[in-house]
Amino acid sequence: MNVRIEPIAEQHGFLCISIVPEDYMPKINSELKRIKKSAHIKGFRQGAVPDAMVQKLYGDELKADVLNKLLNQTIADYQKNNEVQFLGDLIETPQENQGVNDEQLEFRFEVGIAPKPDVSAFLPGIELVKYKVEIPEERIDEEIDHLKNRTGESMETEEPVSKDDVVEIDAVEMDGENIKVGGWRTQFPVSIGEFTHEKFMSSILGLKKSDQFEFNIHEVETNLSQKDINKYLLKLPEDQADVVIPGDHFQGTIVKIMRKKPAELNDDFYKKAFGPETTITNESELRQNLRQNLESYFDKECAKLLDIELVKKMVKHSGMKFPDQFLVKWLKATYEEWQSKEGHELEHELLHFKEGMSWKILREKILMEQNFNIKYEDVANIVIGEIKTQYPAIQLPDETWHELAKRSLSDKEKSMHYFIEAQNQKVLDWLKKEVKQTEESVSLEKFREKVKQINEHHH
């Protein structure tokens, strides 16, 4: 057997494998003998089937299976023995005039070869800034106002509609400028706030009870699907197939305006906001508690930002180069969503793909070099941490948390996701001890700008 790489370009080549009968015939003959002993063929005693018939019945299929296993093992051994890692999948190049019955076989695969970064060479040059968000008093005021409104009582008002009001609308279908004869009629509440469609909000703000206005039923809230509109706004019956779907144009009449009256800062408020066991008894303690909670929240957000910056700098400083031509060919051949990507979109998506691949290579190299092992407890703690973040108010015994983690990890796909997250965390924790860090206080506004830049895909 002969295995070699024929270069095409940097990190890109053909893996050529030459196989002769001595490489595969012993295994085939062994399998044929095994089959002969156990084969049940009409007209022959078990174990007495002629070799030629066994060869005719099973030879081609057996040879293909043996060659496939031999190739897979050869490719794996080549990567291990030569400390080479292939990117993605191998792209087979069919050999002309070659069949399964040929004795000497040539196999040729187009391969992308992963770069080999030297982490110790560039790690000392990485510097990070760990931010500490300054919480202004105005932000504490906003939290207090939010709590006062949340725990306050809703009361009907005769004042004009303003943000945060809940408005009851009586709506009737229109036909042009007139109310449609026999048109659809419905009544529904709308919370005027973050999810209100801008057109609907501009039409209703400032109106009073009994005022009328026209609107598009699909432009009431921004986060409603057609199914939600039918159910919650139009209130169409779900079990009647012959219902005529009304048009978009409606006239609305304001039936009622409900407004929250902010709660007073007293014992009743503190218990409603923080539970009956709270120790908060005055505004000073309230502000201190809110500041601590906000600082804890933004400390976690700053830690996330630090991890993102660390990964980006590791990828950038590693200077890894990839065979773009091979990656594009492989991605387009393997994934349907890549087949239509061209031009700037293709370059943009490929850039991010290579960033993810770079971090994967770096992560696996550090795990190997530092001999890090991921234990079940590491993965379970990732799951528990995620659940606690989603449901911060829930208090459960440790054994219950671990039982919830066990259930999540019983799903193979979820288990792999959390395993990779545990790998990430192990490597990031180690890296943060190895790189130089400085602390810097930033305003809440500046921190939000930094987060916005990341979310907007700035490179």
C-alpha positions as CSV (number, residue, x, y, z in Angstrom):
1,M,0.0,0.0,0.0
2,N,1.2,3.5,-0.8
3,V,-0.2,6.7,0.6
4,R,0.9,10.2,-0.4
5,I,-0.2,13.8,-0.7
6,E,0.1,15.5,-4.0
7,P,0.0,19.3,-3.4
8,I,-2.5,21.6,-5.2
9,A,-2.0,24.8,-3.1
10,E,-1.2,25.7,0.5
11,Q,-3.1,23.5,2.9
12,H,-4.8,21.9,-0.2
13,G,-3.9,18.7,-2.0
14,F,-4.9,15.2,-3.3
15,L,-4.6,12.3,-0.9
16,C,-3.6,9.3,-3.2
17,I,-3.9,5.7,-1.9
18,S,-2.6,2.8,-3.9
19,I,-3.9,-0.6,-2.8
20,V,-2.6,-4.0,-4.1
21,P,-4.2,-7.5,-3.6
22,E,-1.8,-8.2,-0.7
23,D,-3.5,-5.4,1.2
24,Y,-7.0,-6.8,1.0
25,M,-7.1,-10.4,-0.3
26,P,-6.2,-12.1,3.1
27,K,-9.2,-10.4,4.7
28,I,-11.5,-11.2,1.8
29,N,-10.4,-14.9,1.7
30,S,-10.9,-15.1,5.5
31,E,-14.5,-13.7,5.2
32,L,-15.3,-16.0,2.3
33,K,-14.3,-19.1,4.4
34,R,-16.4,-17.8,7.3
35,I,-19.4,-17.4,4.9
36,K,-18.9,-20.8,3.4
37,K,-19.1,-22.5,6.8
38,S,-22.4,-20.9,7.7
39,A,-24.1,-20.4,4.3
40,H,-27.4,-22.2,3.6
41,I,-27.7,-22.7,-0.2
42,K,-30.3,-25.0,-1.7
43,G,-28.8,-28.2,-3.1
44,F,-25.6,-28.1,-0.9
45,R,-24.9,-29.2,2.6
46,Q,-23.9,-26.5,5.0
47,G,-20.1,-26.0,4.6
48,A,-19.9,-27.9,1.3
49,V,-20.8,-25.0,-1.1
50,P,-18.2,-24.8,-3.9
51,D,-15.7,-21.9,-3.5
52,A,-16.5,-20.6,-6.9
53,M,-20.2,-20.2,-6.0
54,V,-19.4,-18.5,-2.7
55,Q,-17.2,-16.1,-4.7
56,K,-19.8,-15.5,-7.3
57,L,-22.6,-14.8,-4.7
58,Y,-20.7,-12.8,-2.2
59,G,-17.3,-11.8,-3.7
60,D,-18.1,-8.3,-5.2
61,E,-20.1,-7.1,-2.2
62,L,-17.5,-8.4,0.2
63,K,-14.6,-6.8,-1.7
64,A,-16.4,-3.5,-1.7
65,D,-17.0,-3.7,2.1
66,V,-13.5,-4.7,2.9
67,L,-12.0,-1.9,0.7
68,N,-14.3,0.7,2.3
69,K,-13.2,-0.3,5.8
70,L,-9.5,-0.5,4.7
71,L,-9.7,3.0,3.2
72,N,-11.3,4.5,6.3
73,Q,-8.6,2.9,8.5
74,T,-5.8,4.0,6.2
75,I,-7.0,7.6,6.2
76,A,-7.3,7.6,10.0
77,D,-3.9,6.1,10.4
78,Y,-2.3,8.5,7.9
79,Q,-3.6,11.5,9.9
80,K,-2.5,10.0,13.2
81,N,1.0,8.9,12.0
82,N,1.7,12.2,10.1
83,E,0.1,14.5,12.6
84,V,-2.2,15.8,9.9
85,Q,-5.9,16.8,10.3
86,F,-8.2,17.0,7.3
87,L,-10.8,19.7,7.1
88,G,-14.5,18.7,6.6
89,D,-15.0,15.7,4.4
90,L,-12.7,14.2,1.7
91,I,-14.0,14.8,-1.8
92,E,-13.5,11.7,-3.8
93,T,-12.1,12.0,-7.4
94,P,-13.4,9.1,-9.4
95,Q,-10.7,7.2,-11.3
96,E,-11.5,6.5,-15.0
97,N,-11.5,2.9,-16.2
98,Q,-11.3,1.4,-12.7
99,G,-13.8,-1.1,-11.3
100,V,-14.2,-3.2,-8.2
101,N,-12.8,-6.2,-10.1
102,D,-9.4,-4.6,-10.8
103,E,-6.7,-6.0,-8.6
104,Q,-4.5,-2.9,-8.1
105,L,-6.6,0.0,-7.2
106,E,-6.0,3.8,-7.0
107,F,-8.1,6.1,-4.8
108,R,-7.8,9.8,-5.0
109,F,-9.4,12.3,-2.6
110,E,-9.2,16.1,-2.7
111,V,-8.5,17.3,0.9
112,G,-8.1,20.4,2.9
113,I,-5.4,20.3,5.5
114,A,-5.9,22.0,8.8
115,P,-3.3,24.5,10.0
116,K,-1.1,23.8,13.0
117,P,-1.1,26.9,15.3
118,D,1.6,27.3,17.9
119,V,-0.3,28.7,20.8
120,S,2.7,29.3,23.0
121,A,4.2,31.6,20.3
122,F,1.4,34.1,20.2
123,L,-0.3,33.8,23.5
124,P,2.1,36.2,25.4
125,G,1.1,39.0,22.9
126,I,-2.6,38.9,23.8
127,E,-4.0,41.6,26.1
128,L,-7.5,42.0,27.3
129,V,-9.6,44.7,28.9
130,K,-12.0,43.6,31.6
131,Y,-14.8,46.2,31.9
132,K,-16.6,47.3,35.0
133,V,-19.9,49.0,34.3
134,E,-20.6,52.2,36.3
135,I,-24.3,52.2,37.3
136,P,-25.7,55.7,37.4
137,E,-28.4,56.8,39.9
138,E,-30.7,57.4,36.9
139,R,-30.5,53.6,36.1
140,I,-31.6,52.9,39.7
141,D,-34.4,55.3,39.3
142,E,-35.6,53.5,36.2
143,E,-35.6,50.2,38.1
144,I,-37.6,51.7,40.9
145,D,-40.1,53.2,38.5
146,H,-40.4,49.8,36.8
147,L,-41.1,48.0,40.1
148,K,-43.6,50.7,41.2
149,N,-45.5,50.3,37.9
150,R,-45.3,46.5,38.0
151,T,-46.7,46.3,41.5
152,G,-49.2,49.1,41.0
153,E,-52.9,48.8,40.5
154,S,-54.6,49.1,37.0
155,M,-57.2,51.8,37.0
156,E,-59.5,53.1,34.2
157,T,-58.6,56.6,33.1
158,E,-60.4,59.3,31.1
159,E,-57.0,60.8,30.0
160,P,-55.6,60.5,26.5
161,V,-53.8,57.2,25.5
162,S,-50.1,57.2,26.4
163,K,-47.4,54.6,26.4
164,D,-47.8,51.7,28.9
165,D,-51.6,52.0,28.8
166,V,-53.7,48.9,28.0
167,V,-56.5,50.0,25.6
168,E,-59.6,48.0,24.8
169,I,-60.6,48.3,21.1
170,D,-63.9,47.6,19.5
171,A,-63.1,47.0,15.8
172,V,-65.3,46.6,12.7
173,E,-64.2,45.7,9.2
174,M,-64.2,48.5,6.6
175,D,-64.9,48.5,2.9
176,G,-63.0,51.5,1.5
177,E,-64.2,54.5,3.5
178,N,-67.4,52.9,4.8
179,I,-68.2,50.2,7.4
180,K,-68.6,46.9,5.5
181,V,-72.2,45.6,5.5
182,G,-72.1,42.3,7.4
183,G,-68.4,42.8,8.0
184,W,-66.4,41.2,10.8
185,R,-66.5,42.7,14.3
186,T,-64.2,42.0,17.1
187,Q,-63.0,43.4,20.4
188,F,-59.4,43.0,21.9
189,P,-57.0,44.7,24.3
190,V,-53.7,46.2,23.2
191,S,-50.7,47.0,25.5
192,I,-49.2,50.2,24.1
193,G,-45.4,49.6,24.4
194,E,-42.4,47.8,23.0
195,F,-44.2,45.5,20.7
196,T,-46.8,47.9,19.4
197,H,-46.5,48.6,15.6
198,E,-45.3,52.1,15.0
199,K,-48.2,52.9,12.6
200,F,-50.8,51.7,15.2
201,M,-49.1,53.6,18.0
202,S,-49.0,56.9,16.0
203,S,-52.7,56.5,15.2
204,I,-53.8,55.8,18.8
205,L,-51.5,58.0,21.0
206,G,-53.4,61.0,22.3
207,L,-56.9,59.7,21.6
208,K,-59.5,59.4,24.3
209,K,-62.3,57.0,25.2
210,S,-64.9,56.7,22.5
211,D,-62.6,58.2,19.8
212,Q,-62.4,56.4,16.5
213,F,-59.5,55.7,14.2
214,E,-58.6,53.4,11.2
215,F,-55.9,50.8,11.2
216,N,-54.6,47.7,9.5
217,I,-55.2,44.5,11.6
218,H,-51.7,43.3,10.5
219,E,-50.1,46.4,11.9
220,V,-51.2,46.2,15.6
221,E,-48.3,44.4,17.1
222,T,-44.9,43.5,15.6
223,N,-44.5,40.1,17.1
224,L,-47.8,38.4,16.1
225,S,-48.0,35.7,13.4
226,Q,-51.1,35.3,11.2
227,K,-52.2,32.5,13.5
228,D,-52.0,34.8,16.5
229,I,-53.8,37.6,14.7
230,N,-56.7,35.2,13.8
231,K,-56.9,33.9,17.4
232,Y,-56.3,37.0,19.6
233,L,-57.3,40.0,17.5
234,L,-59.9,38.7,14.9
235,K,-61.0,35.9,17.2
236,L,-61.9,33.7,14.3
237,P,-63.4,30.3,15.2
238,E,-60.8,27.5,14.7
239,D,-63.3,24.7,14.0
240,Q,-65.3,26.3,11.1
241,A,-63.7,25.8,7.7
242,D,-66.3,28.0,5.9
243,V,-65.5,31.2,7.8
244,V,-64.7,34.1,5.4
245,I,-61.4,35.7,6.3
246,P,-61.9,39.4,6.8
247,G,-59.9,42.1,5.1
248,D,-57.0,44.2,6.7
249,H,-58.8,47.5,7.0
250,F,-60.7,48.2,10.3
251,Q,-62.2,51.1,12.2
252,G,-61.5,51.0,15.9
253,T,-63.4,52.6,18.7
254,I,-61.6,53.1,22.1
255,V,-63.8,51.3,24.7
256,K,-61.6,51.6,27.7
257,I,-58.2,52.9,28.7
258,M,-56.5,51.2,31.6
259,R,-53.4,52.7,33.3
260,K,-51.2,51.4,36.1
261,K,-51.1,53.7,39.1
262,P,-47.5,53.4,40.5
263,A,-47.3,51.8,43.9
264,E,-46.1,53.7,47.0
265,L,-42.8,52.8,48.6
266,N,-44.0,51.1,51.7
267,D,-43.9,47.6,53.4
268,D,-46.7,46.3,51.1
269,F,-44.6,47.4,48.1
270,Y,-41.4,45.7,49.3
271,K,-43.2,42.5,50.0
272,K,-45.0,42.4,46.6
273,A,-41.7,43.2,44.8
274,F,-39.3,40.9,46.6
275,G,-41.5,38.4,48.5
276,P,-42.9,38.2,52.0
277,E,-39.5,37.3,53.5
278,T,-37.6,40.4,52.2
279,T,-35.5,42.4,54.7
280,I,-35.8,45.6,52.7
281,T,-37.7,48.2,54.7
282,N,-36.8,51.6,53.2
283,E,-35.8,53.3,50.0
284,S,-32.1,53.4,50.9
285,E,-32.0,49.6,51.3
286,L,-34.0,49.3,48.1
287,R,-31.5,51.3,46.1
288,Q,-28.6,49.3,47.6
289,N,-30.3,46.0,46.7
290,L,-31.0,47.2,43.1
291,R,-27.5,48.4,42.7
292,Q,-26.0,45.1,43.8
293,N,-28.3,43.2,41.5
294,L,-27.5,45.4,38.5
295,E,-23.7,45.2,39.3
296,S,-24.0,41.4,39.4
297,Y,-25.9,41.4,36.1
298,F,-23.5,43.6,34.3
299,D,-20.4,41.8,35.8
300,K,-21.8,38.7,34.1
301,E,-22.4,40.6,30.8
302,C,-18.8,42.0,31.0
303,A,-17.5,38.4,31.5
304,K,-19.4,37.3,28.3
305,L,-17.9,40.2,26.4
306,L,-14.4,39.3,27.7
307,D,-14.8,35.7,26.5
308,I,-15.9,36.9,23.0
309,E,-13.0,39.3,22.7
310,L,-10.6,36.6,23.9
311,V,-11.8,34.2,21.2
312,K,-11.6,36.9,18.5
313,K,-8.0,37.8,19.6
314,M,-6.9,34.2,19.8
315,V,-8.2,33.6,16.2
316,K,-6.6,36.8,14.9
317,H,-3.2,36.3,16.6
318,S,-3.0,32.7,15.5
319,G,-2.7,33.8,11.9
320,M,-4.1,30.5,10.6
321,K,-4.6,30.1,6.9
322,F,-7.2,27.9,5.2
323,P,-7.6,26.5,1.7
324,D,-10.6,28.7,0.7
325,Q,-11.0,27.0,-2.7
326,F,-11.4,23.6,-1.0
327,L,-13.7,24.9,1.8
328,V,-16.1,26.5,-0.7
329,K,-16.1,23.4,-2.9
330,W,-16.8,21.1,0.1
331,L,-19.5,23.4,1.7
332,K,-21.4,23.8,-1.6
333,A,-21.2,20.0,-2.2
334,T,-22.3,19.2,1.3
335,Y,-24.8,21.8,2.5
336,E,-27.8,23.0,0.5
337,E,-27.8,26.5,2.1
338,W,-24.3,27.1,0.7
339,Q,-25.1,26.3,-2.9
340,S,-26.7,29.7,-3.7
341,K,-24.1,31.8,-1.9
342,E,-22.0,33.9,-4.2
343,G,-20.0,37.1,-4.2
344,H,-19.9,39.2,-1.0
345,E,-22.4,37.0,0.8
346,L,-20.1,34.0,0.2
347,E,-17.0,35.8,1.3
348,H,-18.8,37.1,4.5
349,E,-20.2,33.6,5.4
350,L,-16.8,32.0,4.7
351,L,-15.1,34.5,7.0
352,H,-17.3,33.5,9.9
353,F,-17.0,29.8,9.1
354,K,-13.2,30.1,9.2
355,E,-13.4,32.0,12.5
356,G,-15.5,29.1,14.0
357,M,-13.2,26.5,12.6
358,S,-10.1,28.4,13.9
359,W,-11.5,28.5,17.4
360,K,-12.3,24.8,17.2
361,I,-8.7,23.9,16.2
362,L,-7.3,26.1,18.9
363,R,-9.7,24.7,21.5
364,E,-8.8,21.1,20.7
365,K,-5.1,21.8,20.6
366,I,-5.2,23.5,24.1
367,L,-7.3,20.7,25.5
368,M,-4.7,18.2,24.2
369,E,-1.6,20.1,25.2
370,Q,-2.9,20.9,28.7
371,N,-4.3,17.4,29.1
372,F,-7.7,18.7,30.1
373,N,-10.4,16.1,30.7
374,I,-14.1,17.0,30.6
375,K,-16.0,15.2,33.3
376,Y,-19.7,14.6,33.7
377,E,-19.8,17.2,36.5
378,D,-18.4,19.9,34.2
379,V,-21.1,19.3,31.7
380,A,-23.9,19.0,34.3
381,N,-22.8,22.3,35.9
382,I,-23.1,24.0,32.5
383,V,-26.7,22.8,32.2
384,I,-27.6,23.8,35.8
385,G,-26.1,27.2,35.3
386,E,-28.2,27.7,32.2
387,I,-31.4,26.7,33.9
388,K,-30.7,28.9,36.9
389,T,-30.1,31.9,34.5
390,Q,-33.4,31.3,32.8
391,Y,-35.4,30.9,36.0
392,P,-33.5,32.9,38.7
393,A,-36.3,32.9,41.2
394,I,-36.5,29.1,41.5
395,Q,-34.9,27.6,44.5
396,L,-34.4,23.8,44.4
397,P,-32.3,21.2,46.3
398,D,-29.0,20.2,44.7
399,E,-30.2,16.7,43.9
400,T,-33.2,18.2,42.0
401,W,-30.9,20.4,39.9
402,H,-28.7,17.4,39.1
403,E,-31.8,15.4,38.1
404,L,-32.9,18.2,35.7
405,A,-29.4,18.2,34.2
406,K,-29.5,14.4,33.8
407,R,-32.7,14.7,31.9
408,S,-31.3,17.3,29.5
409,L,-28.2,15.3,28.9
410,S,-30.2,12.2,28.0
411,D,-30.7,13.9,24.6
412,K,-27.7,13.1,22.4
413,E,-27.8,16.3,20.5
414,K,-28.2,18.5,23.6
415,S,-25.5,16.4,25.4
416,M,-23.0,17.2,22.6
417,H,-23.9,20.9,22.7
418,Y,-23.2,21.1,26.4
419,F,-20.1,19.0,26.2
420,I,-18.6,21.5,23.7
421,E,-19.7,24.3,26.0
422,A,-17.8,22.7,28.9
423,Q,-14.8,22.4,26.6
424,N,-15.1,26.1,25.8
425,Q,-15.3,27.0,29.4
426,K,-12.4,24.9,30.4
427,V,-10.1,26.4,27.7
428,L,-11.3,30.0,28.3
429,D,-10.8,29.8,32.1
430,W,-7.2,28.6,31.4
431,L,-6.5,31.3,28.8
432,K,-7.7,34.1,31.1
433,K,-5.1,33.0,33.6
434,E,-2.4,33.1,30.9
435,V,-3.0,36.4,29.1
436,K,-2.5,39.9,30.4
437,Q,-5.7,41.6,31.7
438,T,-6.4,45.2,32.7
439,E,-9.5,46.6,34.3
440,E,-11.4,49.6,33.0
441,S,-14.5,51.3,34.2
442,V,-17.0,52.2,31.5
443,S,-20.3,54.1,31.5
444,L,-23.4,52.1,30.9
445,E,-23.9,53.9,27.5
446,K,-20.4,53.0,26.3
447,F,-20.8,49.3,27.4
448,R,-24.1,49.2,25.4
449,E,-22.3,50.6,22.3
450,K,-19.6,47.8,22.6
451,V,-22.3,45.1,22.8
452,K,-24.2,46.7,19.9
453,Q,-21.0,46.6,17.8
454,I,-20.6,42.9,18.4
455,N,-24.3,42.2,17.6
456,E,-24.0,44.2,14.4
457,H,-21.2,41.9,13.1
458,H,-18.3,44.4,13.2
459,H,-15.1,42.7,12.2
